[in-house]
């Protein structure tokens, strides 16, 4: 009881754990100001013309993958909800992809529905229970993951990196005395994920973890799954920026968004070696380096509003080039579709946590 109260206080003292609406509400007036200037609430739709809704919400991940040169991607397949599972099995055999693999819904975000699958029976169960089209992707074993926010004005020859975030592994280290359950609940970051983690590691919770032994709780580098984010923006150099610019110039009309990349070392990434793009997010991207625990809330608001200004400038420039903003009706349709997707994923996760 005392620990739960202490973590309740911890959550509200550390804004990185706040719900999104609470973080964003104080700066909504600035977005409304930009909307008034653009004469559209949905001005962002023209920011990345080749992404549905500019990549704000509800877009297909597979459609975005199709924009990226295949050499930068893991081997990936889309399986429609009404398609035979034999397609997935044939693809895995043909491409010689071995388990474990990553699976995720084709739409959605914040790591919802993303899982690691270790055998065919698990994949079959996932595909049957997931209410959306799914993506199967080979697991990339590079040890590091980074989020890189890229911005390019449509009339500029080169873009730039506005922020970079590293993602720490979600793991506990044994002390030779505590059980896995105790190690989880003694860390506030993992305590907030305890419902998911207790189900995942149900068979190991009572085990005492030997001293210095590491237990990897998740390899999914997502803040909502307990990953700690570290601001690496100061490590961006001209060589890395040129490399990301070169990649971005191969993606048709991509001007604003965040790469999630698995890589071996930053030096090799800057050389264009030993990395894979796990995801690319458009207008709906957040500059996630603000979720570094050392980032103050007022500084985070400053970064967020600066990125909204980038988004506004790019969108207006594209409008002037003949790429119109979507209508209010289409914008409301986007919100409706996205809300339906999120609700389906919430229902799926709730069912998954309560099922045997």
Residue pairs with C-beta under 8 A, 6 or more apart in sequence:
3 185
3 191
7 188
7 191
7 192
10 17
10 188
11 17
11 18
11 188
11 192
12 18
14 293
15 23
15 297
15 300
16 223
16 229
16 291
16 293
16 295
17 192
23 297
23 300
24 304
26 301
27 301
27 304
27 305
30 305
30 308
31 308
34 43
34 308
34 309
34 312
35 41
35 43
37 312
38 312
38 315
38 316
38 319
38 325
40 325
40 328
41 328
41 331
42 325
42 326
42 327
42 328
42 330
42 331
42 334
43 311
43 312
43 315
43 316
43 319
43 325
44 53
44 54
44 56
44 283
44 311
44 315
45 53
45 54
45 56
45 283
45 315
45 325
45 326
45 330
45 331
46 54
46 315
46 318
46 319
46 323
46 324
46 325
47 54
47 55
47 255
47 256
47 282
47 283
47 311
47 314
47 315
47 318
48 54
48 55
48 253
48 254
48 255
48 256
48 257
48 282
48 283
49 253
49 318
49 323
50 67
50 251
50 252
50 253
50 254
51 59
51 63
51 64
51 67
51 254
51 282
51 283
52 58
52 59
52 60
52 63
53 59
53 283
53 326
53 334
54 256
54 282
54 283
54 315
55 64
55 256
55 257
55 281
55 282
55 283
55 284
55 285
56 282
56 283
56 284
56 334
57 109
57 284
57 334
57 335
57 338
58 107
58 334
58 337
58 338
58 341
59 107
59 282
60 106
60 107
60 133
61 104
61 106
61 107
61 135
61 279
62 76
62 78
62 106
62 133
62 135
64 279
64 280
64 281
64 282
65 73
65 76
65 280
67 251
67 252
67 254
67 280
68 250
68 251
68 277
68 280
69 247
69 250
69 251
72 247
72 275
72 276
72 277
73 276
73 277
74 102
74 137
74 138
74 139
74 140
74 276
74 278
75 95
75 97
75 137
75 138
76 135
76 136
76 137
76 138
77 87
77 88
77 91
77 135
77 136
77 137
78 106
78 133
78 134
78 135
79 85
79 87
79 88
79 127
79 133
79 134
79 135
79 136
80 133
81 130
81 131
81 132
81 133
81 134
85 123
85 124
85 127
88 123
88 127
88 136
89 120
91 97
91 136
92 101
92 136
95 138
97 138
99 117
99 118
99 119
99 120
100 116
100 117
100 118
100 139
101 116
101 117
101 123
101 136
101 137
101 138
101 139
102 114
102 115
102 116
102 117
102 136
102 137
102 138
102 139
103 114
103 115
103 116
103 117
103 123
103 126
103 127
103 130
103 134
103 135
103 136
103 137
104 113
104 114
104 115
104 134
104 135
104 137
105 112
105 113
105 130
105 132
105 133
105 134
105 135
105 341
105 345
106 132
106 133
106 134
106 135
107 132
107 133
107 338
107 341
108 132
108 341
108 342
108 345
109 281
109 284
110 222
110 223
110 224
111 220
111 222
111 224
111 225
112 224
112 342
112 345
112 346
112 349
113 130
113 132
113 345
113 348
113 349
114 220
114 222
114 225
115 126
116 139
116 219
116 220
117 123
117 126
117 136
123 136
126 134
127 134
129 348
129 351
129 352
130 348
131 344
131 347
131 348
132 341
132 344
132 345
137 278
140 262
140 276
140 278
142 262
142 263
142 264
142 274
142 275
142 276
143 264
144 166
144 262
144 263
144 264
144 265
145 166
145 167
145 221
145 260
145 261
145 262
145 263
145 278
146 164
146 165
146 166
146 167
146 232
146 260
146 261
146 263
146 266
146 269
147 164
147 165
147 167
147 229
147 258
147 259
147 260
147 261
147 288
147 289
148 161
148 163
148 164
148 244
148 258
148 259
148 261
149 161
149 162
149 163
149 164
149 257
149 258
149 285
149 287
149 288
149 289
149 307
150 159
150 160
150 161
150 162
150 244
150 245
150 248
150 254
150 256
150 257
150 258
150 259
151 159
151 160
151 161
151 162
151 255
151 256
151 307
151 310
151 314
152 158
152 159
152 160
152 245
152 248
152 254
152 255
152 256
152 314
153 159
153 255
153 313
153 314
153 317
154 253
154 255
154 314
154 317
154 318
154 321
155 317
158 242
158 245
159 244
159 245
159 248
159 255
160 241
160 245
161 233
161 236
161 240
161 241
161 244
162 287
162 306
162 307
162 310
163 231
163 233
163 287
163 288
163 289
163 290
163 303
164 231
164 232
164 233
164 235
164 236
164 289
165 229
165 230
165 231
165 232
165 233
165 288
165 289
165 291
165 292
166 229
166 230
166 231
166 232
167 221
167 222
167 227
167 228
167 229
167 230
168 227
168 228
168 229
168 230
169 216
169 219
169 227
170 190
170 216
170 217
170 218
170 219
170 220
170 225
170 226
170 227
171 214
171 215
171 216
171 217
172 180
172 183
172 184
172 187
172 190
172 209
172 214
172 215
172 217
173 183
173 209
173 212
173 213
173 214
173 215
174 183
174 208
174 209
174 210
174 211
174 212
174 213
174 214
174 215
175 183
175 209
175 211
176 208
176 209
176 210
176 211
177 208
178 186
178 208
178 209
179 205
179 206
179 207
179 208
179 209
180 201
180 204
180 205
180 206
180 207
180 209
180 215
181 198
181 205
181 206
183 190
183 209
183 215
184 190
184 191
184 194
184 197
184 198
184 201
184 217
185 191
185 194
189 226
189 228
190 197
190 217
190 226
192 226
193 217
193 225
193 226
195 353
196 225
196 353
197 217
197 226
198 205
199 352
199 353
200 217
201 215
201 217
204 215
209 215
217 226
218 225
218 226
218 227
220 227
221 227
221 260
223 229
223 288
223 291
228 293
229 288
229 289
229 291
229 292
230 292
231 289
231 290
231 292
231 294
231 295
232 289
233 289
235 266
237 270
239 270
239 271
240 266
240 269
240 270
243 269
243 270
243 271
243 272
244 259
246 272
247 259
247 272
247 277
248 254
251 280
254 280
254 282
255 314
255 318
256 282
256 283
256 285
256 310
256 311
256 314
257 280
257 281
257 282
257 283
257 285
258 280
258 281
258 285
258 286
258 287
258 288
259 277
259 279
259 280
260 277
260 278
260 279
260 280
260 281
261 269
261 275
261 276
261 277
261 278
262 275
262 276
262 278
263 269
263 274
263 275
263 276
264 273
264 274
264 275
265 274
268 274
268 275
269 275
283 311
286 304
287 303
287 304
287 307
289 295
289 303
290 299
290 300
290 303
290 304
315 325
319 325
326 334
